[in-house]
Amino acid sequence: MGKLQEFNITFDNNKDVYSPGESISGTVSIKVGQLLQCKAIKVNCNGFCGITSKVNDTAWTLEEQYFNSTISVADKGTLKQGEHTFPFKFLIPESAPTSFEGNYGRIIYRVRAFINTPRFAKDYNTEKAFYLLCLLNLNEVPDIWEPSSSAVTQQFTYMLVKTGTVVLKAQTDLKGYTQGQIIQVLAQIHNQSGKSTGNMAASLMQVHSFIYIFPNHPSW
């Protein structure tokens, strides 16, 4: 199996979901079958958003870094045969957003460990993902208890002559919901076209918007 037999990252209490402002701590475990010289052993904690134009592609077109911190847990030396553990601890920034996975973008958080070896020797690395949950208190959102409404108009023509319109108005009882709540939808159709509107259906959709702010430039 070579010099390095095990190289793992373990979070304290096997926890993998954290909140902004919380500390993440754990240990790096290394098991070597024979002496292993190293220049340093470092642990890195970072969070970033990556977006792409291809579905489920990880060759990011653009990236935004939320935080990136590295500590050294061992200096230059030799790891003797056997097992070694190195503790680490990082503070997650209050401003870090919730983890996210979509077809065209992801918000990723991870802890990585590196064994840097002398020149011409093989370096080693491993990583472990964790998740960030930033709860949104709907009570703090303005007008959250007010209805939300929208309307759309369809104009019909025949031989460049207007033949009538259909106006659809839809309204929900609230502007925000939590898991388990029922969304009440009221729809009204005003048909002045003489055409049948056919079946009407409501659907719940999730829309993702990725906005990149160029460094040193004001947001528009």
C-alpha positions in Angstrom: 0.0 0.0 0.0 3.1 2.3 0.1 4.2 4.6 2.8 0.8 6.3 3.4 -1.9 3.8 4.4 -4.6 6.1 5.7 -5.3 9.8 5.4 -8.7 10.9 6.7 -10.5 14.0 8.0 -13.0 13.6 10.9 -15.3 16.3 12.3 -15.9 16.4 16.0 -19.1 14.5 17.0 -19.3 13.3 13.4 -21.1 16.6 12.7 -21.4 17.8 9.1 -24.0 20.6 9.2 -23.0 23.9 10.6 -24.3 27.5 10.9 -22.6 30.8 10.0 -20.5 32.1 12.9 -20.0 28.6 14.3 -16.6 26.9 14.7 -15.8 23.7 12.9 -13.3 21.4 14.5 -11.9 17.9 14.0 -8.8 15.8 13.4 -6.6 14.7 10.6 -5.7 11.1 10.9 -2.6 9.7 9.2 -1.3 6.1 9.2 2.0 5.3 7.6 3.6 1.9 7.0 7.2 3.3 7.0 9.0 6.5 7.7 7.5 9.5 5.7 9.4 12.7 5.5 7.4 15.9 5.2 8.0 19.6 4.8 4.6 20.5 6.5 1.1 19.2 7.1 -1.5 21.8 6.5 -5.3 22.0 6.8 -7.4 24.3 4.8 -11.1 25.3 5.2 -12.8 27.2 2.4 -16.2 28.0 0.9 -17.0 29.2 -2.6 -19.7 29.4 -5.3 -19.0 28.0 -8.8 -21.2 28.5 -11.8 -21.1 26.9 -15.3 -23.0 27.0 -18.5 -23.2 23.2 -18.8 -25.4 21.0 -16.7 -23.6 19.4 -13.8 -20.2 20.5 -15.0 -17.6 21.3 -12.3 -15.2 23.1 -14.7 -16.5 26.4 -13.3 -16.9 29.4 -15.7 -16.9 31.8 -12.7 -16.1 31.4 -9.0 -16.7 33.5 -6.0 -14.7 32.8 -2.8 -16.5 33.3 0.6 -13.5 32.4 2.8 -10.3 30.5 2.6 -8.2 29.8 5.7 -5.1 27.6 6.1 -3.3 26.5 9.2 -0.1 24.4 9.7 -0.6 21.5 12.1 2.9 20.0 11.7 6.2 21.5 10.7 9.1 19.9 8.8 10.0 16.4 10.2 9.5 12.7 9.8 6.3 10.7 10.5 7.2 7.5 12.2 5.5 4.2 11.3 2.1 4.0 12.9 -0.9 6.3 13.4 -0.8 10.1 13.9 -3.6 12.6 14.6 -3.6 16.4 14.3 -6.5 18.6 15.6 -7.8 21.6 13.7 -10.3 24.3 14.3 -11.8 27.1 12.0 -14.3 29.8 12.5 -17.0 30.1 9.8 -17.8 33.7 8.9 -21.2 35.1 9.7 -21.6 36.2 6.1 -21.3 32.7 4.6 -24.5 31.7 2.7 -26.3 28.4 2.8 -25.0 25.4 0.9 -26.5 24.9 -2.5 -26.4 22.3 -5.3 -28.0 23.1 -8.7 -27.6 22.1 -12.3 -25.6 25.2 -13.2 -24.1 26.2 -9.9 -23.1 25.1 -6.4 -22.1 26.6 -3.0 -19.5 24.3 -1.6 -17.8 24.1 1.8 -14.9 21.7 2.5 -11.9 21.0 4.7 -8.8 19.8 2.9 -5.6 18.4 4.3 -2.1 18.4 2.6 1.1 16.5 3.3 3.9 18.4 1.6 6.9 16.2 1.0 10.5 17.0 0.0 11.3 17.8 -3.6 10.7 14.9 -6.2 8.6 13.0 -3.6 4.8 12.5 -3.9 2.6 15.0 -2.1 -0.7 13.8 -0.6 -4.1 15.5 -0.1 -7.6 14.6 1.1 -10.8 16.5 1.6 -14.1 16.3 3.4 -17.2 18.3 2.6 -19.5 19.9 5.1 -22.8 21.8 4.8 -23.9 25.3 5.9 -27.4 26.1 6.9 -28.4 29.7 7.3 -32.0 29.8 8.5 -34.3 32.5 7.2 -36.8 33.9 9.7 -39.8 34.7 7.6 -41.1 37.0 10.3 -38.3 39.4 9.5 -39.3 39.7 5.8 -41.4 42.8 5.2 -45.1 42.2 4.2 -44.5 38.4 4.3 -48.1 37.9 5.5 -49.6 39.9 2.6 -51.0 38.2 -0.5 -48.8 38.0 -3.7 -50.4 38.5 -7.1 -49.5 38.7 -10.7 -51.3 39.1 -14.0 -50.7 38.3 -17.7 -52.5 39.3 -20.8 -52.6 37.4 -24.1 -53.7 39.3 -27.2 -55.2 37.3 -30.1 -55.1 38.5 -33.8 -56.3 37.1 -37.1 -55.1 38.5 -40.4 -53.5 41.4 -38.4 -56.9 42.2 -36.9 -57.2 42.0 -33.1 -59.9 39.5 -32.1 -59.8 39.8 -28.4 -57.8 39.2 -25.2 -57.5 36.8 -22.3 -56.4 38.1 -18.9 -55.2 35.7 -16.3 -54.8 36.9 -12.7 -53.4 34.7 -9.9 -52.9 35.3 -6.2 -51.4 33.4 -3.3 -52.6 34.0 0.2 -49.0 34.8 1.5 -45.6 35.9 0.1 -43.6 33.2 1.9 -44.1 29.7 3.2 -42.3 27.1 5.3 -42.2 23.3 4.9 -45.5 21.7 5.5 -47.6 24.8 4.7 -50.4 24.7 2.1 -50.1 27.3 -0.7 -53.6 28.6 -1.5 -53.9 29.9 -5.1 -56.8 31.9 -6.4 -56.9 32.3 -10.2 -59.3 34.5 -12.3 -59.6 34.4 -16.1 -61.3 37.2 -18.1 -61.8 35.8 -21.6 -62.8 38.3 -24.3 -61.4 36.4 -27.2 -64.1 34.0 -28.1 -61.6 31.2 -27.8 -61.6 28.3 -25.3 -59.0 28.6 -22.6 -58.8 24.8 -22.1 -57.5 23.3 -18.9 -55.9 25.4 -16.2 -53.1 24.2 -13.9 -50.8 25.6 -11.2 -47.2 24.5 -10.7 -44.5 25.3 -8.1 -41.2 26.2 -9.7 -37.7 26.9 -8.3 -35.8 29.7 -10.0 -32.0 30.2 -9.5 -30.3 33.5 -10.3 -26.5 33.8 -10.2 -25.2 37.3 -10.1 -21.4 38.0 -10.3 -20.1 41.3 -9.0 -16.8 42.2 -10.6 -14.1 43.1 -8.0 -13.4 46.8 -7.5 -16.5 47.7 -9.5 -19.8 49.0 -8.1 -22.9 46.8 -8.3 -25.6 47.9 -10.7 
